[in-house]
């Protein structure tokens, strides 16, 4: 049974949706949404379902601007600040049952960027990046590849038809390509969830 509640952040309340891992909990995975989307995106929901079944407690975070009903994203610094406050509050909450478990951070698109930028400061053990937007459509010179260089184990899952580009693998960064998928990763959410969960399992974060 899931639980939803709000926590204060310097940018307004963020909404948390928690689903506890089945059996012995292996890790805590915190996921953020895309710029104009929400935590019910098909890939995030599919990953939640698959990961929970594999012993991962999953929390999906709705940014304050979306809680307030706005679609236009907040500035990057505001997103990072709110996300960091929400994740810090989660880790201090003994009721979620993930004490002492590795913290994994991630999300889709904008949420993946936020997770990458804050992962080290939050003490994360790994990063899960779905539909990482390597550059704005048609602007490959504006690469965001540096955001993936966290030094942490990172999995990137992108469609081969993503107009935002395809990151390249690098030390510590594994890139999994989803054939026929665009930026929304909507064609086969279950397949996307499966490859991420296999990666989590291979790194000891899932059962």
SULVEN-V656010 format. One record per backbone hydrogen bond with DSSP energy under -1.0 kcal/mol. CO is the residue of the C=O (numbers start at 0). NH is the residue of the N-H. If there is no record, write none. Layout:
co: <CO | CO>
nh: <NH | NH>
//
This chain:
co: <2 | 4 | 6 | 8 | 13 | 14 | 15 | 16 | 17 | 18 | 26 | 27 | 28 | 29 | 30 | 31 | 37 | 40 | 41 | 42 | 43 | 44 | 45 | 46 | 47 | 48 | 50 | 51 | 51 | 53 | 54 | 56 | 57 | 58 | 59 | 61 | 62 | 63 | 64 | 65 | 74 | 75 | 76 | 77 | 78 | 79 | 80 | 81 | 82 | 83 | 84 | 85 | 86 | 87 | 89 | 92 | 93 | 97 | 101 | 102 | 103 | 104 | 105 | 106 | 107 | 108 | 109 | 110 | 111 | 112 | 113 | 114 | 117 | 118 | 119 | 125 | 126 | 127 | 128 | 129 | 131 | 133 | 135 | 138 | 143 | 144 | 145 | 147 | 152 | 153 | 154 | 155 | 156 | 157 | 158 | 161 | 163 | 169 | 171 | 172 | 173 | 175 | 177 | 177 | 180 | 181 | 187 | 188 | 189 | 190 | 191 | 192 | 193 | 194 | 195 | 196 | 197 | 198 | 199 | 200>
nh: <17 | 15 | 13 | 11 | 6 | 61 | 4 | 59 | 2 | 57 | 56 | 103 | 58 | 105 | 60 | 107 | 40 | 44 | 45 | 46 | 47 | 48 | 49 | 50 | 51 | 52 | 55 | 21 | 54 | 206 | 25 | 28 | 18 | 30 | 16 | 14 | 66 | 67 | 69 | 68 | 78 | 79 | 80 | 81 | 82 | 83 | 84 | 85 | 86 | 87 | 88 | 89 | 90 | 91 | 92 | 95 | 96 | 100 | 27 | 124 | 29 | 127 | 31 | 129 | 110 | 112 | 113 | 114 | 115 | 116 | 117 | 118 | 121 | 123 | 122 | 104 | 154 | 106 | 156 | 108 | 133 | 143 | 138 | 141 | 146 | 147 | 148 | 149 | 126 | 173 | 128 | 175 | 130 | 177 | 161 | 164 | 134 | 172 | 153 | 169 | 155 | 157 | 159 | 180 | 160 | 184 | 191 | 192 | 193 | 194 | 195 | 196 | 197 | 198 | 199 | 200 | 201 | 202 | 204 | 203>
//
